[in-house]
Amino acid sequence: MFSEGGTITLTGAGGAVTGEFVTIQCISDTTFTTLTDTGAIAPSAAGGSGANLAVSQTYPAGFTLFGRFAVVDVNTGAVRISLAASRV
């Protein structure tokens, strides 16, 4: 289960959170200031830089990102992030 470790709801006013997160579900249309996936290597042609995913694009409400996220900072919108079970 993706939410066994618990969840955190973040909005654009919440600031960055760090930890071990496995899913990010967009509650509303969302853009990120920082979105670091420790398992991804996004090419610069796709708007990424190493493990920093594209933050300038808008992720629509209902969209879910799966990965191993270490830093999540919402610019606009709201998300619910699931903590990795190992954090419990």
N, C-alpha and C positions, 0 to 999 in steps of 0.2 A: 504494500500500500504506500502511495506517495505521501500521505499526510500522517504517517505513524509518528513522526518526530514532532508534529505540531505544525501550525501555520502562523504566519504573520501577515497582516494586511498593511500595505504601504500606500501612501498617496504622495503627490508631488511635494507636499509640505513636510514630509517625514524625514528627509535626509537619508544618507547612505546607511545600509546595514551590511555587515560582513558576517560570514559564517560558512556553513555547508548547506546549500539549498539544492533541491533536485527538480522542482518545477516552479514555474512562474505563470500564473493564470491572470490574464488581463481582465479586470472587472469592468473597466471602461477603456475607450481608446487611449493608448498609452505611448509616451516616448520616454526614453531613459537618458539620464545624464551619464551614468556608468552602468555597464552590464558586462561583467567578467565571468566567462565560462572557462574553468580550468582545464576542460577537456577539449576545447575547440581551438582550431587555428583558422580563423576567418581571413581569407585573402583580402588584401587592400582593395582589389577590384570590386569586392562585395561590400565595401564600406567598413571593413573591420581592420584591426591592427593586432595581429597575433591572437590572443584569447579575448580581446575586447570586441564584442559584437557590435553590429551596426546600431548606433543609438539615435541617428537622425531620422530614421523611418518611424512611422506610426504603426504600432501593433494594435489591431482592432479588438474591441471587446469580445470576449469569448476565446481568444487565441491563447494557446498554452505553449510555453517553451519548456523543453526537457533538456537537462544537462547536469553539469556539476558546477553550480554557480558559487562564487566566493564573494562578490560584491554586487549589490543591487542598489541603484539610486534612481528613483523615479523623478523625471522632470515634470511631466504632465500626466494626469490620469490616476488610475489606482490599480494595484495588483494584489494578489494573494500568493505568497510564496510558501512552499512546503520545505520544512527543515529535513535534512537527511536523518534517518533513523539513528545513526551513530551519535548524533548530538544529544540524544536523550539520556 
